[in-house]
Amino acid sequence: MKAALLVSTLLLGAAPALAQSSPEDNDKRKVEAFFHELTPQKPGPDFASTLKLPRGYRASVWGSGLGNTRIMAVAPDGSVYVSRRSEADIIRLVDANRDGRADGPPTVIVNRPGLHGLTIHDGMLYFMTVREVFRAPLRPDGSIGAVETLIDDLPDGGQHLNRTLAVGPDKMLYISAGSTCNACDESSQENATLIRASLDGKSRRIWASGLRNTIGFGWHPRTGELWGWDQGIDWLGNDLQREEVNRLEAGKRYGWPYVFEDGKLNPQDEPPGGITGAKWAAASTNPVLTHVAHSAGMQMAFHPGGGFGPDAGGDAFVALRGSWNRKPASGYELARVRFDASGQATRIEPFVTGFMSRDGNSHYGRPCGVAVMADGSILLSDDANGIIYRITYDGATGQAAAMNPPAGPMLEQAARGTNVPLALARPEARATGSARLTVSADGFGPNGAIPREQSEYGLGISPALRWTAVPGAASYAIVVEDPDGSAKPVIHWVAWNLPATTTSLPAGLQERDRLNGGALEGVMQGATSRGTVGWYGPRPPKGDRPHRYHFQVLALDRQLDLPPGATRDQLLAAAAGHVVTTGDLVGTYAEPRQQ
């Protein structure tokens, strides 16, 4: 057995057990955190029969000697594609004679350093490394055709390199980009998020943020809602942070790294820019369910029903790879997330256990990948021993139902805030006064070309803006929109609570929720159409005619009480009836096709 190392961590702030305590209390306490890595043991030939499952279920070996088996995807022809991180490849396995076991040695399909996530959609194999997403057509013999690079600029992985992807019912690609760290202020806003991208990779946005490492996610087969399992922060003790099951909705924040569970504050970190923990918590969405800390949830698969237990349809199955810093250890099992008839997650329960020794000091496998076969059985990969287990139900009848979640919820969420007038044309922005407000920019004049350095094709720095002072104004707000973009309009900047004494902004502002220093102290920035906060520079498709960018300034008779990351629509709703006057500057931008 490897010795367990006890670490006493000195925390600046309240003890984690005090759920609603504030980190500003400066109450210094010690939290015991363990480095407790279990000793790996080789499972014997009859190990599958010793695994513990609910009555009527049994486990058998579907494939063995397969290496570092990680994420799995089942093709329409029944073949199984498996990523292997250590081998940096994807292999294909087939049970041609349908005897419940893979035939012969695997076939290597493709190699890429850092390869991990994969999925199959509409005859194409999508797969990814840390920074890249690829796709290739599946040939009739199971091999692939020419590999196309879709994305090559995802943010660095840091501590969480194992990225996953899936195609949603809305025919969009969803990519999990974990945090680079245990808990920190990320340099890229795309870290610790779930990203939504077009299938060709040409456009993308942050779907949900504040997600430390949501490797496992999927869509409920009946409701079409997106659910994910997020791994919690380490080194907060045996029982913190608990793993989270979240309903992942567009634009929502899920707390990391400053808030977790039911509003608990991370005593080791505080939000940047002077935002209080309470403000961050109020802007965050709590998980629907939580599970034992440090269990390390991996791939998740919903079962559509059929060919398995009679009540399996609509439940999710999640591989829990197991802890390395908890004593007693947690995870090392396949968990089942129960959903009720309305599609609401109700509880988490063990489904396949027995991978950990009775004394909790050794393990016989690290569950990682989960996939539902066409016959309704479930495959579970063990990445430590190169084994794939098959889980069946004795009284199973028929086949697995088709997995066709409705696209409505994803499409509705994605469409929010689109196909509406520009901010100043909406009734919420109707002015109560007649004072004149003129907006100007240092780098361009009315209807002039915006400098390339301010676009996303260039440096992406915000422009220097100026506007005339308005008598009676208590604050100013800014909304920048492109009515010629696909979202009609595309939102490029949302800012509010600019002091009444401030009538200019310097170029190159930080892209964070709250700004600090001098005249910018307390200025808040909200969400763009990209899902980020701060300035999002022009990024029209290459070769498009010049797009128009409206720099709209609202003079308000009060400051606005809005949460961090507020949207344009939230800003306008809060401003309604308080707009003294408005001003607008239009700039243009086009990117040559061959640039």
C-alpha positions in Angstrom: 0.0 0.0 0.0 1.2 3.5 -0.8 1.4 5.7 2.3 -1.3 8.3 2.7 0.1 11.8 3.1 -1.8 14.1 5.5 -1.6 17.7 4.4 -2.7 20.5 6.7 -3.8 23.4 4.5 -4.0 26.8 6.1 -7.0 28.6 4.7 -7.5 32.3 4.6 -11.2 32.5 5.2 -14.0 30.6 6.8 -13.8 26.8 7.2 -15.5 25.0 4.4 -17.9 23.4 6.8 -19.5 26.8 7.4 -21.6 26.9 4.3 -22.4 30.5 4.1 -19.5 32.1 5.9 -17.6 34.9 4.1 -14.0 34.7 3.1 -13.7 38.3 4.3 -14.0 37.1 7.9 -10.2 36.3 7.9 -10.8 33.5 10.3 -7.8 31.2 9.8 -8.5 27.5 10.2 -6.8 24.3 9.2 -8.3 21.8 6.9 -7.0 18.2 6.6 -6.4 17.1 3.1 -5.0 13.7 2.1 -2.8 12.5 -0.7 -4.1 8.9 -0.7 -3.3 7.1 -3.9 -4.5 3.5 -4.0 -2.2 0.7 -5.0 -3.1 -0.7 -8.4 -3.8 -4.5 -8.5 -4.4 -6.7 -11.6 -7.8 -8.1 -11.8 -7.9 -11.9 -12.2 -9.6 -13.8 -15.0 -12.8 -14.1 -13.0 -12.8 -10.6 -11.7 -15.9 -9.5 -13.6 -18.0 -12.0 -11.7 -17.0 -10.4 -8.4 -18.3 -6.9 -9.4 -21.4 -5.9 -7.5 -24.5 -4.8 -9.5 -28.2 -4.5 -8.8 -30.3 -7.7 -8.9 -30.7 -9.0 -12.5 -27.6 -7.3 -13.9 -24.3 -8.9 -14.6 -20.8 -7.8 -15.9 -18.6 -9.7 -18.3 -15.3 -8.8 -20.1 -16.1 -7.5 -23.6 -12.5 -6.7 -24.5 -9.1 -7.0 -22.8 -5.4 -6.2 -23.3 -6.5 -2.9 -24.9 -4.2 -0.4 -23.3 -5.2 3.0 -21.9 -8.9 2.7 -23.0 -10.6 6.1 -22.3 -13.6 7.6 -24.2 -15.9 5.4 -26.3 -18.4 5.9 -29.2 -20.6 3.3 -30.9 -21.0 3.5 -34.7 -24.2 2.7 -36.5 -22.8 -0.6 -37.6 -22.2 -1.6 -34.0 -18.4 -1.2 -34.0 -16.9 0.6 -31.0 -14.3 3.4 -31.3 -12.1 4.0 -28.3 -9.5 6.7 -27.6 -6.3 5.7 -25.9 -4.5 8.7 -24.3 -1.2 6.9 -23.6 -1.0 5.4 -27.1 -2.2 8.7 -28.6 -4.7 6.9 -31.0 -8.2 5.7 -31.6 -8.9 2.0 -32.0 -11.8 0.2 -33.5 -13.4 -3.0 -32.0 -16.0 -5.2 -33.5 -18.1 -8.1 -32.1 -18.9 -9.6 -35.5 -20.3 -12.9 -34.3 -22.3 -11.2 -31.5 -21.1 -13.5 -28.8 -20.8 -10.6 -26.3 -17.0 -10.1 -26.8 -14.9 -8.1 -29.1 -13.3 -10.1 -31.9 -9.5 -10.3 -32.3 -7.0 -7.5 -31.9 -8.2 -3.8 -32.3 -7.5 -1.8 -35.4 -5.8 1.5 -35.0 -7.8 4.1 -36.9 -5.9 7.4 -36.4 -3.0 8.8 -34.3 -2.7 12.2 -32.8 -0.6 13.4 -29.8 -2.9 14.2 -26.9 -5.9 12.6 -28.5 -8.8 12.0 -26.1 -12.4 13.0 -26.9 -14.4 11.5 -29.8 -17.9 11.2 -31.1 -19.7 9.9 -34.2 -22.3 11.9 -36.1 -23.9 11.6 -39.5 -21.2 9.3 -40.9 -18.3 11.4 -39.5 -15.9 10.6 -36.7 -15.1 13.8 -34.7 -12.1 13.7 -32.4 -9.9 16.1 -30.5 -6.7 16.8 -28.7 -6.1 19.7 -26.2 -6.2 22.5 -28.8 -7.5 20.9 -31.9 -10.8 19.4 -33.2 -10.8 17.1 -36.3 -13.3 15.1 -38.3 -13.1 12.4 -41.0 -15.6 10.4 -42.9 -16.2 6.8 -41.8 -15.6 4.3 -44.6 -17.7 1.1 -45.0 -14.8 -1.0 -43.6 -14.6 1.2 -40.5 -11.5 3.1 -41.4 -11.6 6.8 -42.0 -11.0 9.1 -45.0 -9.1 12.3 -45.1 -8.8 14.1 -41.8 -10.0 17.7 -41.7 -8.9 20.2 -39.0 -11.9 22.1 -37.8 -10.4 24.0 -34.9 -6.8 24.6 -34.0 -6.9 27.4 -31.4 -8.6 26.0 -28.3 -7.1 27.3 -25.0 -4.3 25.5 -23.3 -5.3 22.5 -21.1 -2.9 23.0 -18.2 -4.0 20.6 -15.4 -7.0 19.3 -17.3 -5.9 18.0 -20.7 -8.6 15.4 -21.2 -11.1 17.2 -23.4 -14.4 15.7 -24.7 -16.9 16.6 -27.4 -20.3 15.6 -28.6 -22.9 16.6 -31.2 -26.1 17.9 -29.7 -29.7 17.4 -31.0 -29.4 20.9 -32.5 -26.6 19.6 -34.8 -24.0 21.7 -33.1 -20.7 20.6 -31.6 -20.2 20.8 -27.8 -16.7 20.9 -26.4 -15.7 20.6 -22.8 -12.6 22.8 -22.0 -11.6 22.2 -18.4 -9.7 24.6 -16.2 -5.9 24.9 -16.4 -5.7 24.7 -12.6 -7.3 23.5 -9.5 -8.8 26.9 -8.7 -7.6 30.2 -10.3 -8.5 33.3 -12.3 -8.1 31.9 -15.9 -6.3 33.9 -18.5 -8.6 32.5 -21.2 -12.3 32.9 -20.8 -12.8 29.7 -22.8 -11.2 27.6 -20.0 -13.5 26.0 -17.4 -16.4 26.1 -19.9 -18.6 24.2 -22.3 -18.2 25.6 -25.8 -20.8 25.4 -28.6 -19.4 25.4 -32.1 -20.8 24.9 -35.6 -20.0 21.5 -37.1 -17.4 23.0 -39.5 -15.7 24.8 -36.5 -16.0 28.2 -38.1 -18.0 29.8 -35.3 -18.2 29.1 -31.6 -19.3 30.6 -28.3 -19.2 29.8 -24.7 -22.4 27.9 -23.8 -21.8 27.6 -20.0 -19.0 28.7 -17.7 -17.7 28.2 -14.2 -17.2 24.5 -14.9 -14.0 23.1 -13.5 -13.8 20.0 -15.6 -17.1 18.6 -17.1 -15.7 15.6 -19.0 -19.1 13.8 -18.9 -22.1 15.5 -20.4 -25.1 14.6 -22.6 -28.7 15.2 -23.5 -31.7 13.7 -21.8 -33.4 11.5 -24.4 -36.9 12.7 -23.6 -36.5 16.4 -22.8 -33.4 17.3 -24.9 -31.9 19.2 -21.9 -28.2 19.2 -21.5 -26.7 17.7 -18.3 -23.1 17.4 -17.1 -21.0 16.0 -14.2 -18.4 18.5 -13.0 -15.3 17.5 -11.0 -14.8 19.5 -7.8 -11.9 21.5 -6.4 -9.1 19.6 -4.6 -7.3 20.4 -1.3 -10.4 21.6 0.5 -10.6 18.5 2.7 -12.1 15.0 2.5 -15.6 16.2 1.8 -15.2 19.4 -0.2 -15.7 20.1 -3.0 -18.5 17.6 -3.8 -18.9 16.5 -7.4 -21.8 18.3 -9.1 -24.6 17.3 -11.5 -25.6 20.4 -13.4 -28.3 21.3 -15.9 -26.2 23.2 -18.4 -28.1 26.1 -19.9 -26.9 28.9 -22.2 -25.2 31.8 -20.6 -25.3 30.3 -17.1 -22.4 30.4 -14.7 -21.8 27.5 -12.3 -19.6 29.1 -9.7 -16.1 27.8 -10.2 -13.6 28.8 -8.8 -15.2 31.0 -6.2 -18.5 29.3 -5.4 -19.7 25.7 -5.3 -22.5 23.5 -4.2 -25.3 25.5 -2.6 -23.5 28.8 -2.5 -20.4 27.8 -0.4 -17.5 30.2 -0.9 -14.1 28.9 -1.7 -12.0 30.1 1.2 -8.8 30.0 -0.8 -9.8 32.3 -3.7 -11.8 35.5 -4.0 -13.4 36.9 -7.2 -11.3 39.5 -9.1 -12.0 43.2 -9.5 -13.4 43.6 -6.0 -16.6 41.6 -6.6 -17.7 40.0 -3.4 -18.3 36.3 -2.9 -21.9 37.0 -2.2 -22.3 38.8 -5.6 -20.6 35.9 -7.4 -22.8 33.4 -5.7 -25.9 35.3 -6.6 -24.8 35.2 -10.3 -24.1 31.5 -10.2 -26.4 28.5 -10.7 -26.4 25.8 -8.0 -26.1 22.2 -9.0 -29.1 20.0 -9.1 -27.4 17.1 -7.3 -24.0 16.6 -5.6 -22.0 13.5 -5.0 -19.0 12.4 -2.8 -16.0 14.7 -3.2 -13.1 13.7 -5.4 -15.0 10.8 -7.1 -13.7 12.1 -10.5 -16.6 11.8 -12.9 -15.6 10.9 -16.4 -17.7 9.9 -19.5 -21.5 10.0 -19.1 -24.1 8.3 -21.2 -27.9 8.5 -21.1 -29.7 5.3 -21.7 -32.7 5.6 -24.1 -34.4 2.5 -22.8 -34.8 -0.9 -24.3 -32.5 -4.0 -24.1 -31.6 -3.2 -20.5 -33.3 -2.9 -17.2 -37.0 -2.0 -17.4 -36.6 1.4 -15.7 -33.3 2.4 -17.3 -34.7 4.7 -19.9 -33.9 8.3 -19.3 -31.2 7.6 -16.6 -27.6 8.6 -17.0 -24.6 6.4 -16.2 -21.3 8.0 -15.2 -17.9 6.4 -14.8 -16.2 7.6 -11.5 -12.5 7.1 -12.0 -11.7 7.5 -8.3 -10.0 9.8 -5.9 -6.3 10.3 -5.2 -6.7 12.8 -2.3 -9.4 11.4 -0.1 -9.3 9.0 2.8 -11.4 6.9 2.7 -11.2 6.9 -1.1 -14.2 7.7 -3.3 -15.3 6.7 -6.8 -14.0 3.6 -8.5 -17.4 2.7 -9.7 -20.1 3.2 -12.3 -22.8 5.5 -10.9 -26.4 5.9 -12.0 -28.1 9.3 -12.0 -31.8 8.7 -11.6 -34.2 11.0 -13.5 -38.0 11.2 -13.0 -40.7 11.2 -15.6 -40.3 15.0 -16.2 -36.6 14.7 -16.9 -35.4 16.0 -13.5 -32.4 14.5 -11.9 -33.4 13.1 -8.5 -30.6 11.1 -7.0 -27.3 9.4 -7.6 -26.7 5.7 -6.7 -24.0 3.1 -7.2 -24.5 0.8 -10.1 -21.3 -1.2 -10.6 -18.9 -1.4 -7.6 -16.1 -3.7 -6.5 -13.2 -2.0 -8.2 -11.8 -1.0 -4.8 -10.5 -3.4 -2.2 -12.4 -3.9 1.0 -9.8 -2.0 3.0 -9.9 0.9 0.6 -6.1 0.8 -0.1 -6.0 -0.9 -3.5 -8.0 -0.7 -6.7 -8.6 -3.2 -9.5 -9.5 -0.7 -12.2 -10.1 3.0 -13.0 -13.5 3.3 -14.7 -13.4 5.9 -17.5 -15.6 5.4 -20.6 -19.3 4.6 -20.9 -21.3 3.8 -24.0 -24.7 2.3 -24.8 -24.7 -0.5 -27.4 -27.4 -1.0 -30.0 -28.7 -4.1 -28.1 -29.1 -1.9 -24.9 -26.1 -3.3 -23.0 -23.6 -0.8 -21.5 -19.9 -0.8 -22.0 -17.5 0.5 -19.3 -13.8 1.0 -20.0 -11.1 0.6 -17.4 -8.2 2.7 -18.5 -5.7 1.2 -15.9 -6.0 -2.4 -17.1 -7.1 -2.1 -20.7 -10.4 -3.8 -20.1 -13.9 -3.0 -21.4 -16.7 -4.6 -19.4 -20.1 -5.3 -20.8 -23.1 -4.9 -18.5 -26.3 -6.7 -19.3 -29.7 -7.4 -17.8 -31.0 -10.9 -17.5 -34.6 -10.1 -18.5 -33.8 -7.6 -21.2 -36.0 -7.6 -24.3 -35.7 -5.8 -27.6 -33.0 -3.3 -28.5 -32.0 0.1 -27.3 -34.4 2.8 -28.5 -33.1 5.4 -31.0 -31.3 8.2 -29.3 -33.1 11.2 -30.7 -33.5 13.9 -28.0 -35.6 16.9 -29.1 -33.7 19.9 -30.3 -36.1 22.4 -29.0 -34.5 23.3 -25.6 -31.0 23.9 -27.2 -32.4 25.9 -30.1 -34.6 28.0 -27.9 -31.7 28.8 -25.5 -29.3 29.6 -28.4 -31.9 32.0 -30.0 -32.3 34.2 -26.9 -31.5 37.8 -27.6 -31.3 37.3 -31.4 -33.5 38.8 -34.2 -34.3 41.9 -32.1 -33.7 45.6 -32.9 -30.6 47.4 -31.9 -30.5 48.5 -28.3 -31.3 52.2 -29.0 -34.3 51.2 -31.2 -35.9 49.3 -28.3 -38.6 50.8 -26.1 -36.4 50.2 -23.0 -33.9 52.8 -24.3 -36.5 55.6 -24.9 -35.0 58.8 -23.5 -36.7 61.0 -21.0 -34.7 64.1 -21.9 -33.5 65.9 -25.0 -29.8 66.6 -24.2 -27.4 65.8 -27.0 -24.8 63.0 -26.6 -22.1 62.7 -29.2 -19.9 59.6 -29.3 -16.5 59.5 -31.0 -13.5 57.2 -31.2 -9.8 57.9 -31.5 -9.2 55.3 -34.2 -12.1 56.0 -36.6 -14.8 58.5 -37.5 -18.5 58.1 -38.2 -19.0 55.3 -40.7 -15.2 54.9 -40.8 -13.2 51.7 -40.8 -12.4 50.2 -37.4 -8.6 49.5 -37.1 -7.7 45.8 -37.5 -5.9 45.7 -34.2 -9.4 46.2 -32.5 -10.8 43.2 -34.4 -10.5 39.5 -33.4 -8.4 39.0 -36.5 -5.9 41.4 -35.0 -5.1 42.1 -31.3 -8.7 42.2 -30.2 -8.2 45.3 -28.0 -11.0 47.6 -27.2 -11.1 51.0 -28.9 -10.6 54.4 -27.1 -14.1 56.0 -26.8 -15.3 59.5 -25.9 -18.7 61.1 -25.4 -20.0 64.4 -24.4 -21.1 65.0 -20.8 -24.8 64.9 -20.1 -26.3 67.2 -17.4 -28.3 65.1 -14.9 -26.6 61.8 -15.8 -25.7 59.6 -12.8 -23.9 57.0 -14.9 -23.3 55.8 -18.5 -23.8 52.4 -20.2 -22.4 51.1 -23.5 -23.8 48.5 -25.8 -21.9 47.7 -29.1 -23.8 45.6 -31.7 -23.4 44.4 -35.2 -26.8 44.2 -37.0 -25.2 42.5 -40.1 -24.0 39.4 -38.2 -25.6 36.1 -38.0 -27.3 36.7 -34.6 -28.9 39.9 -35.7 -27.5 41.6 -33.8 -24.2 40.2 -32.6 -23.3 41.8 -29.2 -19.7 42.9 -29.0 -19.6 44.9 -25.7 -21.9 45.5 -22.7 -20.7 47.8 -20.0 -22.5 49.8 -17.3 -22.0 52.0 -14.2 -19.4 54.2 -15.9 -19.3 57.1 -13.4 -21.0 60.4 -14.3 -17.6 62.1 -14.2 -16.2 59.8 -16.8 -16.7 60.7 -20.5 -14.0 58.6 -22.1 -12.5 55.1 -22.0 -8.9 54.2 -22.9 -8.0 51.5 -25.4 -7.2 48.0 -24.3 -9.5 47.5 -21.3 -9.3 44.3 -19.4 -11.8 41.6 -20.3 -13.2 40.9 -16.8 -16.5 41.5 -15.0 -15.4 44.5 -12.9 -12.7 47.1 -13.7 -10.5 48.7 -11.1 -8.5 51.9 -10.8 -9.1 55.6 -11.0 -12.1 56.7 -13.2 -12.8 53.0 -14.1 -13.3 51.8 -10.6 -16.5 49.8 -10.4 -17.2 49.8 -14.1 -19.0 46.5 -14.9 -18.8 44.5 -18.2 -21.4 41.9 -19.3 -21.8 39.1 -21.7 -21.2 39.3 -25.4 -22.6 37.0 -28.1 -19.4 34.9 -27.8 -20.3 34.2 -24.2 -17.3 36.2 -22.9 -17.2 39.5 -20.9 -15.5 42.6 -22.0 -14.7 43.8 -25.6 -15.3 41.2 -28.3 -13.8 42.7 -31.5 -15.3 42.6 -35.0 -15.1 39.2 -36.6 -17.2 39.1 -39.7 -16.7 36.2 -42.1 -13.8 36.7 -44.4 -14.9 38.2 -47.7 -18.1 39.6 -46.3 -19.1 43.2 -47.2 -18.2 45.6 -44.3 -20.3 45.1 -41.2 -21.6 48.0 -39.2 -20.8 48.3 -35.6 -23.0 50.6 -33.5 -21.3 52.0 -30.4 -24.4 53.0 -28.4 -24.0 55.1 -25.2 -26.8 55.6 -22.8 -26.8 58.3 -20.2 -28.8 57.1 -17.1 -30.2 58.9 -14.1 -28.9 56.2 -11.7 -26.4 53.4 -11.5 -27.6 49.8 -12.3 -27.7 46.9 -9.8 -26.9 44.0 -12.1 -25.1 40.7 -11.5 -21.7 40.0 -12.9 -22.0 38.8 -16.5 -25.3 40.4 -17.0 -26.6 40.4 -20.6 -27.6 43.3 -22.9 -31.3 42.4 -22.3 -30.8 42.6 -18.5 -29.1 45.9 -18.9 -31.9 47.4 -21.0 -34.6 46.1 -18.6 -32.8 47.7 -15.7 -32.3 51.0 -17.6 -36.0 51.3 -18.7 -37.4 54.6 -17.5 -34.0 55.9 -16.5 -32.5 56.8 -19.8 -31.7 60.5 -20.0 -30.4 60.5 -23.5 -28.5 58.4 -25.9 -25.8 58.6 -28.6 -24.5 56.3 -31.4 -21.3 56.1 -33.4 -21.2 53.6 -36.3 -17.9 52.1 -37.4 -17.3 49.5 -40.1 -15.1 46.5 -40.5 -14.4 43.9 -43.2 -11.8 41.2 -43.4 -10.4 40.4 -46.8 -10.8 36.8 -47.8 -7.1 36.3 -48.4 -5.8 38.2 -45.4 
